[in-house]
Amino acid sequence: MEELVGLREGSTGKPVSLPELWGPCPRICQGIRGGLEWLKQRLFRVGEDWYFLAALGVLMALISYAMNFAIGRVVRAHQWLYREVGDSHLLRYLSWAVYPVALLSFSSGFSQSITPFSGGSGLPELKTMLSGVVLENYLDIKNFGAKVAGLSCTLATGSTIFLGKVGPFTHLSVMIAAYLGRVRTTAIGESENKRKEIEMLTAAAAVGVATVFAAPFSGVLFSIEVTSSHFSVWNYWRGFFAATCGAFTFRLLAVFNSEQETITSIYKTRFRVDVPFDLPEIFFFVALGAICGVLSCAYLFCQRNFLRFMKTNRFTSKLLATSKPLYAALAALILASITYPPGVGRFMASRLSMGQHLASLFDNNSWALMTRNSSPPWPAELDPQNLWFEWYHPRFTIFGTLAFFLVMKFWMLILATTIPMPAGYFMPIFIIGAAIGRLLGEALSVAFPEGIVSGGVVNPIMPGGYALAGAAAFSGAVTQTISTALLAFELTGQIVHALPVLMAVLAANVISQNFQPSFYNGTIMAKKLPYLPRIRSRKIGSYPVIVEHFMNTSITTLAKDMPLEEVLKVVTSTDVTRYALVESAESQILVGTVERTQLVQALQAEPASWTPGQQVPHRLAPVPQYCLQDILAGGCPTQPVTLKLSPETSIHQTHSLFDLLNLQLLFVTSQGRAVGSVSWVELKKAISTLINPPAPK
């Protein structure tokens, strides 16, 4: 039955339905509908990217906070169990060790059983993917649950295993962004845009870092430095907008849950603001940066080679290939036994959580001076008001515990990085750097107990400032980034040490970048991921190297006048994904490319009369000889060659093109003739030859 319609009194407009005409307050309802329609038009005029990025930031903040909330409950349950088992050393040891062993075994087994991509940090794979390499199923949404469960179990082990959250959570953020992007393209009905997808994934990486540390500025810069070699400034707003939404929501949830009174930094410090450091201390901050640079080179060298040893050793490689949970359990048992508090763990502050490690190391009081005339006893239980007691032992002193902590955590972290489970490695490196800076700061406070005299004014040395500089410098040297300086300021909420911290980070990076690849690049090399290395140090000897010296000259070309019989022979005898299309076999003038899959489909779709050598019944003459031009004219698509190389193009220009445009292959032409090609294989081999030239015969 059709709906009855009518006209309002005195109206010359279009008819309206009777229920609407006779309903309550028809004019008000019509005004509300008109207002909503106007609002809808204005909102969608802004662009859907804003809503996509805001939704991504808020969603990742909710996930990050929910994970922290659940992990905090599990950690407190472990602490309660350790306290309540009594004074029996056996029971206390079992409660301390079995807990992380069970959690890591489940983390490794569960995550690896669903997908192998869920293990490790995830940032090396993400960096490879954003450079243009396609990693199948890496961003599949089914990996999300495995990564969340595995990462939660890893973090629930606390400082016993000493691992972080940044890398895996960035992977989670990128997975959610990829999934939301697919949902958006399906809902809107638009075709996939590879360039826009890369831009959204880069913004998602910034959200991942920002929602872990509640640091939007350094989150954007750190994600760019770690995952990109080139970055479009136009895309800045995406990262900052999404990261700000995520960081704001993350800290707002802490206020709503009565954990904070207002939105503040995570690790608040109380450094002097009027004179935080004296001018002569700049020298010690730069020296601290140099020390962190040297130690970072040692760490990167040992970590990369130990990872290679684990993959090449017969026993460990077999164990990692067949029994990943067993390997995780054995490694967790070793680490938990060493950190057992009544044992060796009392000399390395093992009862502190990772957050408490940073909070105590950033203390602006000198522990060495505080314990010079008194020896506070090692407390039987953790004192939240005096966390620095955990760093003091009457037999070891402050210097002994800090040095022992650094030596032990150095190799323990290398061992932990080999466990196949979701885990981040930035936070442990940040804490180790803070301990390095704290050790130097304590030594300076003892050497200058009254402070360094500058301009007739004496100001005591603050070891916490050196701990802050050490954390930024060592983590910056290991990851080879500068934004760790800004991250240190956002984490602590104070910027009074801006200049010395930045100088320490720069000094550390100068040493690290000249001698070792970064942590993530080293992992890419150890895992043999397809990634294009940079030309380190831009040696003078690399400038004369041109494309002609390393290009592949044996390329397969298809001429338009090539008979179909020869085309079939070429297609069946080669496995290249794309063929160079030339004008004729004689001229070899490059006119385009043709995809192998599309060419095969076109050949299969042609009528049988086009088959080479086919005879037509009742006719004396054979079918005319058909060529590739006929297939192309029949609808087989070709692509124009918009970018080509010359044999005289330098290796630096070639590297910049591949890196900036995420290319996989470029053809080389000389006066229009196709003479070769350059792919990642040739370019990477040429760069490796420059970095490690062969020994002269």
C-alpha positions, -999 to +999 in steps of 0.1 A: +000+000+000+014+034-010+021+059+017-004+089+018+012+123+012+000+158+016+011+195+015+015+218+044-008+247+046+004+276+025+033+256+012+042+253-025+071+228-019+073+191-024+047+168-008+055+152+026+042+120+042+011+122+064+028+108+095+054+135+091+028+162+085+007+152+115+035+142+138+045+162+168+065+194+162+069+189+124+088+222+119+113+214+147+119+179+133+124+193+098+149+218+112+168+191+131+170+170+099+182+200+079+208+208+105+221+172+106+223+172+068+243+204+068+266+190+095+271+159+075+281+178+044+305+200+064+321+171+081+327+151+050+341+182+033+371+180+057+380+146+043+378+110+056+415+109+064+410+130+096+384+106+109+405+076+100+436+089+118+416+101+148+400+066+151+433+049+147+449+071+175+420+066+200+418+028+192+455+022+198+454+043+230+426+021+243+445-011+234+477+002+249+460+012+282+441-020+284+473-040+279+491-020+306+461-025+330+460-063+325+498-066+327+499-045+359+474-069+375+495-100+365+527-084+378+512-075+411+499-111+414+534-124+409+548-100+435+521-110+460+529-147+454+566-141+459+559-123+493+533-148+506+552-181+500+572-176+532+609-177+540+617-209+523+643-202+497+632-231+475+596-219+474+606-183+468+630-193+440+602-214+423+577-186+426+603-162+411+615-185+383+585-206+373+563-176+366+584-161+337+593-195+324+556-204+320+547-170+305+575-170+280+568-206+269+532-197+263+542-164+246+566-182+222+544-212+215+511-194+211+523-166+189+545-188+167+518-214+163+495-188+147+521-170+126+559-167+125+556-129+118+545-123+154+580-129+169+606-102+176+602-065+174+585-061+141+603-029+132+629-044+109+602-061+088+581-029+089+611-009+076+616-034+048+579-032+039+578+006+038+608+005+014+586-012-012+591-049-005+560-070-003+560-093+027+530-117+024+506-119+054+528-096+075+499-072+081+472-098+082+447-091+110+449-127+122+484-119+135+469-092+158+456-116+184+488-136+185+509-105+188+487-090+216+486-122+237+523-129+232+534-094+240+512-093+271+528-124+284+563-111+277+557-078+295+541-096+324+575-112+333+585-077+344+622-068+347+631-105+351+634-109+313+639-071+308+621-065+275+599-037+263+568-028+242+577-002+215+585-024+185+556-050+187+531-023+196+541-003+165+536-035+145+501-038+161+493-002+151+503-007+115+482-039+113+451-020+126+458+008+101+461-017+072+429-034+083+410-001+086+423+010+052+409-022+036+376-016+053+375+020+041+383+012+005+356-015+005+330+008+021+337+037-002+343+016-032+376+033-043+405+014-058+436+007-037+462+035-037+497+021-029+511+056-022+483+065+002+486+032+019+523+038+027+514+072+040+488+058+064+511+030+076+538+056+083+513+076+104+503+044+122+540+037+131+540+071+148+508+063+167+524+031+180+554+049+195+533+078+208+507+056+226+535+037+245+553+068+259+526+094+256+551+114+235+536+126+202+565+148+190+592+123+195+569+094+185+565+109+150+602+118+146+614+084+160+591+064+137+603+084+107+640+079+116+636+042+122+613+032+094+620+056+065+651+069+047+631+096+029+600+113+041+575+137+025+570+168+047+535+170+033+527+138+052+538+153+086+503+164+096+490+128+094+516+115+119+513+144+143+475+144+143+471+107+148+499+106+174+484+135+193+450+118+194+466+086+207+489+102+233+461+125+246+436+096+249+463+074+266+470+099+293+434+109+297+425+073+305+450+074+334+432+105+348+398+088+344+412+057+363+424+080+392+461+071+384+470+107+378+455+140+389+460+156+354+478+149+322+515+148+330+547+131+318+552+094+327+585+098+345+585+131+364+619+145+375+628+173+398+660+188+383+670+223+392+656+248+368+677+279+376+712+263+371+707+227+360+744+223+350+776+244+349+793+253+317+824+230+323+800+201+326+794+203+288+827+185+284+816+156+305+783+153+287+801+151+254+825+125+269+794+106+281+781+106+245+814+093+232+814+065+258+778+055+249+789+055+212+818+031+218+796+008+240+768+008+215+793-004+188+803-032+211+767-041+218+756-040+182+786-061+171+780-088+198+742-089+193+744-093+155+771-120+156+754-139+184+722-139+164+740-153+134+757-179+156+723-190+169+711-195+133+742-213+121+750-235+151+736-270+146+721-275+181+706-241+186+692-238+150+675-272+154+661-262+188+648-230+174+633-247+144+615-276+162+610-265+198+607-228+202+588-230+235+615-252+250+642-227+240+622-199+254+618-218+287+655-225+290+665-189+283+638-176+308+651-201+334+687-188+330+676-151+332+652-157+361+678-176+381+704-148+377+679-121+388+666-140+418+668-112+445+683-132+474+711-143+451+729-124+424+699-103+418+704-082+449+735-067+432+716-055+402+683-040+416+663-070+402+632-062+424+626-030+406+602-029+376+614-013+344+595+019+352+611+020+387+645+015+372+641+047+353+625+066+381+653+057+405+681+064+380+667+099+372+670+108+409+688+141+412+705+132+445+740+117+446+738+082+462+775+080+466+776+111+488+745+100+507+762+067+516+797+081+523+792+084+560+763+059+565+755+024+552+718+018+550+709-019+552+696-037+522+658-038+529+640-071+531+611-057+511+610-031+484+606+005+497+586+025+471+597+058+488+634+049+487+639+030+454+676+039+454+682+015+483+680-013+457+711+001+441+732+000+472+748-029+489+774-026+518+798-049+500+794-036+465+787+002+470+769+022+444+796+020+418+798-018+422+761-024+417+758+000+387+789-016+370+776-051+378+742-042+364+757-030+332+779-060+327+751-085+334+724-067+314+747-063+285+748-101+277+714-109+292+697-086+268+716-101+239+704-135+250+668-122+254+668-109+218+672-144+205+639-157+221+613-162+194+584-142+209+569-107+206+591-082+224+605-047+222+642-038+227+642+000+229+632+003+266+660-020+279+685-001+259+672+032+272+676+019+308+711+006+302+720+040+289+706+057+320+727+034+341+758+044+321+751+080+326+743+075+363+776+058+369+795+087+353+774+112+372+781+095+406+818+094+398+818+131+391+798+139+422+825+121+443+853+138+424+836+172+428+816+169+460+809+206+463+802+210+426+822+226+398+830+263+404+818+284+375+818+322+378+823+321+415+791+301+420+791+265+432+763+241+422+763+204+431+764+179+403+731+161+396+738+125+385+702+123+373+709+147+345+738+124+334+714+095+335+690+113+313+717+121+288+731+086+289+697+071+282+691+093+252+727+089+239+730+051+242+695+044+228+701+069+201+735+053+192+720+018+191+691+028+169+711+056+152+684+082+158+685+118+171+649+120+183+657+100+214+668+134+229+633+148+224+618+115+237+638+119+270+624+154+275+588+143+268+592+113+291+604+134+320+586+167+314+617+188+318+639+203+291+665+220+312+692+196+299+683+202+263+717+213+250+740+188+268+716+159+261+715+167+224+753+171+223+757+137+239+733+121+214+752+136+185+786+125+198+773+090+203+757+089+168+789+101+151+808+071+165+780+045+160+771+054+125+807+052+113+814+018+126+782-003+129+748-006+113+719+003+135+701-023+157+672-026+132+695-027+101+717-053+118+686-074+125+676-070+088+710-083+078+709-112+102+674-122+091+684-117+054+655-095+047+654-078+013+665-043+022+687-018+003+716-006+025+728+029+023+762+039+009+780+045+042+804+074+046+800+084+009+836+075+000+854+094-027+860+061-044+823+055-049+816+085-071+833+072-102+811+040-100+784+042-127+755+020-138+776+005-167+799-011-141+772-032-124+741-034-146+727-067-158+734-068-196+716-101-203+680-089-203+651-106-221+633-083-245+602-089-266+600-072-300+567-061-315+576-080-348+586-112-329+566-142-342+543-158-317+562-190-318+593-173-305+572-153-279+559-187-266+595-200-264+606-169-244+577-170-220+580-207-213+618-206-209+620-176-185+604-167-152+608-129-151+577-110-140+581-082-165+595-081-201+610-051-218+591-043-250+611-030-279+600-016-313+618-042-333+644-069-329+668-048-350+664-014-334+659-025-298+643+008-290+626+005-256+589+015-259+573-001-228+570-032-206+545-060-205+537-082-175+543-119-179+509-129-163+490-106-186+509-118-217+502-155-208+465-147-203+464-130-237+481-159-254+457-184-238+426-163-248+435-161-285+416-183-310+431-216-321+437-202-356+464-180-341+484-209-329+518-209-347+520-234-376+483-242-375+469-253-409+434-243-421+415-273-436+408-275-473+434-247-480+468-251-496+484-221-478+491-220-441+476-193-417+496-161-420+524-157-395+511-137-365+534-117-343+534-100-309+520-068-323+487-087-331+484-098-294+490-063-282+465-049-306+440-075-293+439-060-259+470-072-240+479-042-218+514-026-218+529-001-195+551+029-206+586+033-192+585+066-174+618+063-157+650+049-172+687+049-163+716+058-185+749+037-184+766+069-172+742+074-142+762+073-109+756+047-082+745+075-058+718+088-081+706+052-087+705+045-050+685+077-044+660+068-070+655+033-057+653+045-021+630+075-027+605+059-051+606+024-036+616+008-069+625-028-076+638-026-112+649+000-137+659-005-174+690+010-188+689+026-222+716+042-244+702+065-271+668+048-267+681+012-271+676-012-242+711-023-231+705-036-196+687-034-163+694-027-126+675-044-098+680-046-061+703-076-066+728-057-088+726-025-067+730-042-034+759-062-047+776-030-059+771-013-026+785-043-007+816-043-030+821-006-021+817-012+016+838-044+017+861-043-014+876-076-025+912-083-015+937-077-043+950-108-059 
